[in-house]
Amino acid sequence: MSATAKPLKKELETQRREVVARWLKIYAAHYGHTLDADEVTAIQKSLGEFSPAQLEAAFLKTMEERKEFFPTLGQIRGAIGADTSGPRAKPDCGVCSGTGWKTVERDGHRYAERCSCVT
């Protein structure tokens, strides 16, 4: 691995962890089920082979489909495999860093919104 690739890989891993942690907080608030730090770490490791954009889409899709109960890891992973032909973000986007989502603030709250780079 080149010297340039190592920082990029580390940044991608950080983005993955942040996406998973953020969505698990959203799930905890929505479903009333809190996870401890070990559970969050285990889920982050289990989803480590997926891109941040795939994770964003899978967590959103799973939440839309699971109205009453906290989704399982298998359901989240299944949502990733179910949609591989969807929109793609530019990996080098300066706004979303390739996740396909940008953060916007409205009325004192932060929201995720599709980035304009998604095609």
Kinemage of the C-alpha trace (Angstrom):
@kinemage 1
@onewidth
@group {chain A} dominant
@subgroup {mainchain}
@vectorlist {calphas} color= white
{ca met a 1} P 0.000 0.000 0.000
{ca ser a 2} L 1.386 3.418 -0.953
{ca ala a 3} L 2.039 6.177 1.546
{ca thr a 4} L -0.844 8.151 0.049
{ca ala a 5} L -3.286 5.239 0.244
{ca lys a 6} L -2.759 4.673 3.982
{ca pro a 7} L -4.176 8.050 5.099
{ca leu a 8} L -7.087 7.663 2.675
{ca lys a 9} L -7.869 4.185 4.001
{ca lys a 10} L -7.733 5.481 7.571
{ca glu a 11} L -10.040 8.384 6.662
{ca leu a 12} L -12.483 5.984 5.009
{ca glu a 13} L -12.489 3.775 8.118
{ca thr a 14} L -13.150 6.857 10.255
{ca gln a 15} L -16.033 7.868 7.996
{ca arg a 16} L -17.518 4.365 8.233
{ca arg a 17} L -17.318 4.403 12.026
{ca glu a 18} L -18.900 7.864 12.145
{ca val a 19} L -21.763 6.869 9.828
{ca val a 20} L -22.538 3.755 11.876
{ca ala a 21} L -22.266 5.581 15.222
{ca arg a 22} L -24.520 8.406 14.019
{ca trp a 23} L -27.175 6.041 12.697
{ca leu a 24} L -27.093 3.929 15.845
{ca lys a 25} L -27.766 7.107 17.861
{ca ile a 26} L -30.693 7.885 15.556
{ca tyr a 27} L -31.968 4.327 15.968
{ca ala a 28} L -31.571 4.519 19.755
{ca ala a 29} L -33.660 7.692 19.897
{ca his a 30} L -36.266 6.388 17.449
{ca tyr a 31} L -36.669 2.875 18.833
{ca gly a 32} L -35.910 3.600 22.496
{ca his a 33} L -33.106 1.033 22.602
{ca thr a 34} L -29.623 2.148 23.627
{ca leu a 35} L -26.503 0.184 22.708
{ca asp a 36} L -23.389 0.068 24.862
{ca ala a 37} L -19.933 0.942 23.482
{ca asp a 38} L -18.988 -2.716 22.903
{ca glu a 39} L -22.123 -3.318 20.822
{ca val a 40} L -21.451 -0.207 18.727
{ca thr a 41} L -17.836 -1.306 18.139
{ca ala a 42} L -18.937 -4.816 17.129
{ca ile a 43} L -21.474 -3.441 14.642
{ca gln a 44} L -18.886 -1.029 13.212
{ca lys a 45} L -16.446 -3.902 12.679
{ca ser a 46} L -19.121 -6.100 11.134
{ca leu a 47} L -19.996 -3.425 8.575
{ca gly a 48} L -16.383 -2.483 7.834
{ca glu a 49} L -16.285 -3.709 4.245
{ca phe a 50} L -19.010 -1.331 3.049
{ca ser a 51} L -18.592 2.243 1.845
{ca pro a 52} L -20.018 5.131 3.860
{ca ala a 53} L -22.541 5.741 1.052
{ca gln a 54} L -23.709 2.111 1.170
{ca leu a 55} L -24.054 2.328 4.943
{ca glu a 56} L -26.041 5.579 4.754
{ca ala a 57} L -28.456 4.058 2.259
{ca ala a 58} L -28.803 0.788 4.181
{ca phe a 59} L -29.475 2.412 7.549
{ca leu a 60} L -32.070 4.723 5.988
{ca lys a 61} L -33.755 1.908 4.036
{ca thr a 62} L -33.849 -0.325 7.105
{ca met a 63} L -35.320 2.411 9.276
{ca glu a 64} L -37.997 3.103 6.674
{ca glu a 65} L -38.924 -0.587 6.565
{ca arg a 66} L -38.726 -1.302 10.317
{ca lys a 67} L -41.311 0.934 11.956
{ca glu a 68} L -41.656 -0.695 15.370
{ca phe a 69} L -38.554 -2.678 16.338
{ca phe a 70} L -34.820 -1.956 16.367
{ca pro a 71} L -33.397 -3.457 13.144
{ca thr a 72} L -31.007 -6.378 13.387
{ca leu a 73} L -27.515 -6.359 11.942
{ca gly a 74} L -28.664 -8.916 9.369
{ca gln a 75} L -31.436 -6.605 8.193
{ca ile a 76} L -28.982 -3.719 7.792
{ca arg a 77} L -26.523 -5.922 5.884
{ca gly a 78} L -29.378 -7.233 3.747
{ca ala a 79} L -30.371 -3.686 2.805
{ca ile a 80} L -26.848 -3.114 1.511
{ca gly a 81} L -26.954 -6.167 -0.733
{ca ala a 82} L -30.416 -5.322 -1.963
{ca asp a 83} L -29.490 -2.039 -3.616
{ca thr a 84} L -26.251 -2.007 -5.557
{ca ser a 85} L -27.533 -0.206 -8.635
{ca gly a 86} L -28.694 2.971 -6.927
{ca pro a 87} L -27.271 6.462 -7.148
{ca arg a 88} L -23.545 6.915 -6.632
{ca ala a 89} L -21.662 9.757 -5.002
{ca lys a 90} L -18.363 11.066 -6.307
{ca pro a 91} L -15.664 9.555 -4.041
{ca asp a 92} L -13.603 12.767 -4.127
{ca cys a 93} L -16.496 15.185 -3.428
{ca gly a 94} L -15.379 18.081 -1.222
{ca val a 95} L -18.835 18.488 0.298
{ca cys a 96} L -19.752 14.927 1.327
{ca ser a 97} L -16.378 13.118 1.085
{ca gly a 98} L -17.997 10.449 -1.066
{ca thr a 99} L -20.813 9.518 1.328
{ca gly a 100} L -23.542 11.024 -0.851
{ca trp a 101} L -24.924 12.947 2.113
{ca lys a 102} L -24.257 16.447 3.381
{ca thr a 103} L -25.177 17.941 6.727
{ca val a 104} L -27.544 20.902 6.771
{ca glu a 105} L -28.826 22.918 9.704
{ca arg a 106} L -32.428 24.044 10.014
{ca asp a 107} L -34.205 25.464 13.046
{ca gly a 108} L -31.249 24.645 15.286
{ca his a 109} L -31.156 20.960 14.228
{ca arg a 110} L -28.766 19.093 11.960
{ca tyr a 111} L -30.120 16.937 9.141
{ca ala a 112} L -28.653 14.724 6.428
{ca glu a 113} L -29.509 15.697 2.870
{ca arg a 114} L -28.484 14.187 -0.485
{ca cys a 115} L -25.381 15.822 -1.871
{ca ser a 116} L -25.572 17.343 -5.332
{ca cys a 117} L -22.710 15.066 -6.487
{ca val a 118} L -24.985 11.987 -6.407
{ca thr a 119} L -25.790 10.750 -9.892
